[in-house]
Amino acid sequence: MKHGLPQKFNEIYHKEAQHAYFSPGRVNLIGEHIDYNGGLVMPCAITFGTYLLINPNQDNVFRFRSLNFDENPEIAIQDSYTKNGDGWFNFPLGVIDHFAKDGHKITGLDMLFFGDIPIGAGLSSSASIEVVMAYALNDLFNAGYSKLDLVKIAKSVENNFIGMNCGIMDQFAVAFGEKDKAIVLNCDTLKYDIVPSNLGNYVLAIINTNKSRKLVESKYNERVEECQTALKALNKELNIHYLCDIDTATFNQHKNLIIDEVVRKRAQHVVEENDRVKLAADALAANNLAEFGKLMYASHDSLRDLYEVSGKELDAVVEYAKTNPHVAGARMTGAGFGGCAIALVKEYQFDDFSKELADYYTDKIGYAPSVYQSLIGNGVGSLLVTSEA
Ligand code: GLA
């Protein structure tokens, strides 16, 4: 196993780890801020993610350790748990709380977490840790949940325990992702297709703006509320469950029902982005990366101007990408407000792209981005605990 984790577990707990699990992070190729509006999204799992080594103990205590954070609380078994400050361990604790409230008998646990996803960078480090914990508890205590149940549990932890009113995309992607495949997920019906990611001679670059993200949760929840306001206004004449139940033409016929201009802009993004995902799915299936790239740029522009979740750092990445003829398209990915962008770059040009982008960005923003070539990997699963590093 990577990163010498079994040895680390042994050093901390003076025992061999018995069980190991991994859940990836994700990027979303297109379809941003529409999962909670019943839209179509197109995420992929990436090969970075969260590892969990775990042993049940007989001490009635949950021992949380992470190689990424200094806080390592021990929490005694109770009937239910509450969020404790902003500590990283709240994500797995929320999952334990959910299982406990569902009536599952969970014993004490010795846990070691390690994530090689840049944390808080919009690559779903939180969905990754929630899903790996849910998968592990389901496996260790034979709770009998399906993978989709685990996705729903993880989302509910994020919504109700952590307080972020996110949609289902991230948890779904990190659970159901497949190597070299993208997921086309309908977030209303939860029907999905696993499609070849088919990037031809392009590779997927992930660019972390390295901007420290603040207040993402409150700004995110504000967008969710704005969409609900728009939906209510449209339903004076329509009868829809989600903004993504209508296409752009129908929206244009009824958009004057939305009085507040900002709210109208938010809804316009949502409806148009949903239409873009359909076109993008067709373009990917036809191996038309040039068209796919154009849709990525259009998605970014809309997130910048209509949804207003970009920022000068993400915009700088996309601005540079537009000047490079070897890039088919680029956009912010995830919630925004900093975090990561993605770009489709000709494979043989990747090194030059990284260097030129880093120079452009550093010059403009004042510090360097991190650029990775991303591999599309599998969803959550168990690992063999072996000692080799
Ligand atoms: C975050 C949320 C997702 C989704 C994206 C934006 O990653 O967790 O549910 O809304 O933002 O597309």
Boltz pocket constraint, residues with backbone or C-beta under 6 A from the ligand:
constraints:
  - pocket:
      binder: B
      contacts: [[A, 28], [A, 31], [A, 32], [A, 33], [A, 34], [A, 35], [A, 36], [A, 122], [A, 166], [A, 167], [A, 168], [A, 169], [A, 170], [A, 334], [A, 335], [A, 336]]
      max_distance: 6.0
